[in-house]
């Protein structure tokens, strides 16, 4: 039974990655004030990282070796959860982003190299988009670490990181409600790049997928 579940997760790692991030987005506001906040954070982050590592199982040898860095990030996340040290947490967040950049590169390589559009390719494209939104939230938290007034956050909202998730995804989708504002130049630059990626990525990836789909139909 366990082997079947493991194989199912491994074969659909992109879906697992998407679901794990969405679950954190859904549940983060509800466990932030409980006594074991760090423990729940750690569980969600481990689930996300392990899912990301699985997406690299069919990558090149170099990227497979680099995927092991995910386990280092997990170890640092555990140390952060236990010690609650802000400096270690900062390093962990930066390593998170670097690791997820590798995952995104791997997924994009898989999309470009694919000869036809199948569910694997589509979920890879969605995973890249969701991952970028997640990384945007982490980078916003890093900016806030150095510039406490970088964003106009709601002080009554329990989860600061959930506000960063909200800001990141609202920005890349160009919804822009305006309830959370980037205040400092660095924060605004971050928002500009998020918005640019959101628009350019969808334009480019849709073009690639349509091109591959039409090419596959012509061959058949």
Protein Blocks (a to p, Z undefined) as FASTA:
>chain_A
ZZmmmmmmmmmmmmmmmmmmmmmmmmmmmmmmpmklmmmmmmmmmmmmmmmmmmmmmmcf
klmmmmmmmmmmmmmmmmmmmnopaklmmmmmmmmmmmmmmmmmmmmmmmmmpmbdcfkl
mmmmmmmmmmmmmmmmmmmmmmmmmmmmlpccdfkbmblmlmmmmmmmmmmnononolac
cfblmlmmmmmmmmmmmmmmmmmmmmmmmmmmmmmmmmZZ
